[in-house]
Amino acid sequence: MGREQKGGREGKKEAAKSPKEKKAAKAAKKAANKNILVSG
């Protein structure tokens, strides 16, 4: 009674956002936070 193996392998999931999109979103969020701190 060994381990069972799955017959078909699932492919790698596609990323929701590309690395460039992630970096742009992070930069935008950081800039927004900075503006809030400066004006507040």
C-alpha positions as CSV (number, residue, x, y, z in Angstrom):
1,M,0.0,0.0,0.0
2,G,2.2,2.7,-1.3
3,R,1.4,6.3,-2.1
4,E,-1.0,7.1,-4.9
5,Q,0.1,9.2,-7.7
6,K,-2.2,11.6,-9.7
7,G,-2.5,10.7,-13.3
8,G,-2.5,14.1,-14.9
9,R,-0.3,17.0,-13.9
10,E,-1.8,20.4,-13.7
11,G,0.1,23.2,-15.4
12,K,1.5,26.2,-13.7
13,K,-1.1,28.9,-12.9
14,E,-0.7,32.1,-14.8
15,A,0.1,35.1,-12.7
16,A,-2.7,37.6,-12.1
17,K,-0.3,40.5,-12.6
18,S,3.0,40.7,-14.4
19,P,6.1,41.6,-12.3
20,K,6.0,45.1,-13.9
21,E,2.4,45.6,-13.0
22,K,3.1,44.5,-9.4
23,K,6.0,46.9,-9.2
24,A,3.9,49.8,-10.6
25,A,1.1,49.1,-8.1
26,K,3.5,49.0,-5.2
27,A,5.1,52.3,-6.2
28,A,1.7,53.9,-6.6
29,K,0.6,52.7,-3.2
30,K,3.8,53.9,-1.6
31,A,3.4,57.4,-3.3
32,A,-0.2,57.6,-2.1
33,N,0.9,56.8,1.5
34,K,3.7,59.4,1.3
35,N,1.3,62.1,0.1
36,I,-1.1,61.3,3.0
37,L,1.6,61.6,5.6
38,V,3.0,64.9,4.2
39,S,-0.4,66.6,3.9
40,G,-1.9,65.2,7.1
